[in-house]
């Protein structure tokens, strides 16, 4: 990248049921950048495995994370918002390998809040029985990782506004965009 300012490139992360898709779609609309849901990039075998109540292992995740990284790379200059659990540091490192400047928005919530949300979305391929393994796998953002932690108990509009407020710069590049 040359000195030009590029659009935000964000991965909205968290355990299943944390609201990644809802928040990611709202954030991409607010930032006026493309949106993609990593669930749509899973190979069929991964979906079958999760739907049958089995957690994915790193071998299952590697090609999926590569697809996500490719999408991020393709949107490096135009910007974009991708949803992805990105539960482990090494998964986030794999995504950063594709685009160093990617930042993460970790949707954090208690197990009780997330379980209640999961109960309200019947038909999703990720069964609520895997929530325990998701929390066990989760490695929160480290201090040296670009990102922001947001509380999922807040309304979606508040979460999006918190992201925008955290990224305001002196020229107010975000606030100059008027909502229509």
N, C-alpha and C positions, 0 to 999 in steps of 0.2 A: 504494500500500500504506500502510496505517496502521501504527502501531507494533507490530502483532502479529508474532510470530515465524512465519515460514513454513518449510515443508519445503525441503530442498536441491533445487536445480534445476541439473542437471549435464549437460554434453555430454561423452561419452567420445570422444576424438578420436585419430587416428593414421592411418598408412598402412594400406592393405588388408593383412589378415593379421596385424595387431598384436594381435588379440584383443578388439576393441571390443565385439562382441556378447556374448561370454562374460563379460567383466568388467562390462559394463553391466548385464546381466541379474542377475549376482550382487550388484552394488552396489544395484540397485533393490530386490532382495529384502531385503538387509540394512537398507536405509533405510526399507523399507515404503512405497515410492512407485511410481507407474506407470512402465513401461518401454516404449520404442519404438525400433525399429531404422530408421534413415534409409534403409537399402537398400529397405525396404518402401514408401517414399514416392517412389522414382524412377519417372518416367514410362517406359513401355515403350520408347520410342525411346532413352532413355539406356542401358537395359540391353542393348538390341541393339547399340548403338554400342560399349559396353565389351566385350561378349562377342565382338565381332568384332576386338578388339585395338586399338581406338582410344580414346585418352584423351578425357575430356569437356573441353570448353572452358567458359569463364565463361558463355557464352550458354546452354549446356546446364544448367549448375548453378544459375543464378539462380532459376528457378521451383521447383526442388527445395529450395533453401535457404529460399525463402519458405514452403513447406509445413512445413518443419522449424520455422521461426520461429513459424508459427501454432500448431503443437503446443506449443511452449515457452510461448507466451503463454497458451494455454488451461490450462496446468498451473502458472502462475505462483504461485498460492497453495497448491495441493495438493502441489506439488513433482513431480519426475519425473527420470528418467534417459533420455537420448536418445543413441544412437550416431550419429556423423557424422564423416567424415574431417576436415572443417574444416581443411584443410591450409594455407590462406592466411589471413593476418590479415584481409583484407577479407571473407572468408567468415564469420569469427568476428564481425567488426564487424556484418555483416548480421544474424546471429543475435542479437547484443546489442541491435540496433535494436528487436527485438521485445520483449525482456526484458533490461533492463540488468543485473540481478543474476545472470544465468546465469554459471556457472563451468565451466571446462574441465579435464578430466583427460586429459593427453596421455600415451598409451601409447607409450613410446619404446623402441626396440630397434635393434640393428645390422641391417644389410641381410642378413647371414647368418642370424640368428635368424628374422627375418621371412620370408625366402625358404623356410626349412625349414618354417615353419608353413603357408605357402601351399601347399607341396607336399603337406601332409597334409590338405587340404580339397578333394578333387576335386568337380567339378560346380558350384563357385561361379562366378557370371557374370563375375567380375573375373579375367582371366587373369594368371598370374604375370609375363607379358611386360610388363605395365604397372607393375610395381614400381619400375623405374628412374625412370619419369616421376613416380611418387608421391613418391619421395625427392627428386627435383629440384624438385618443386613445394612441398614441405613448408617452411613458415616456422614455426619453433618459437615457443612462447608468449613474448611480450615481457614485460619486467619489470612493465609497467603493466597486464597482463592478469590477471584473476582466474583462477587455476588452479594445477594441480599436475602435475608430470612424474613418471611412474612407470615403472620398468624392467620391460619385459614378460618378462624372463627369470625373474622371480619367480613363484611359484604364485599363482593367482587369489585364494585366501583371503588371502594376504599383501598383495596389491595393495588389496583391499577394506579390510583392516585399516589400511593406511597412509593411505587416504583418511579413514577414521573417526578415526584418531589425529590427523591434521592438522587436523581440524575440531572437536576437543573444545573446549568452552568451560568456564568455571568451574562452571557448573551441571551439567555433564556430560550434556547433553541426549541425546547418542547412547548413552552407557554405561548410562543408566537403562533402555533398551529391552532386555529380557531375551530371549535366544534360547530358543525352545521346542523 
